[in-house]
Amino acid sequence: MKFNPCTDNCTKDGTHCQGCGRSHEEIAETKKLVGALVEFAQRQEYENVEDFTNAISTSLLKKLQTPV
């Protein structure tokens, strides 16, 4: 499945957003993940949030590309 980012044309009808095509369940789970990362970074009081987000992105990509 290909990820489709938000297009700011959100709809709540049916099982999928008509703007991005993602399921409402996927959107809700993604919001929870992002919210948890934001809360973590705020608790740590990082002054360099760009470095934190880049490190998370790099780590995620590396783990997804590593065969199990």
Order of alpha helices (4+ residues) and beta strands (2+ residues): alpha-alpha
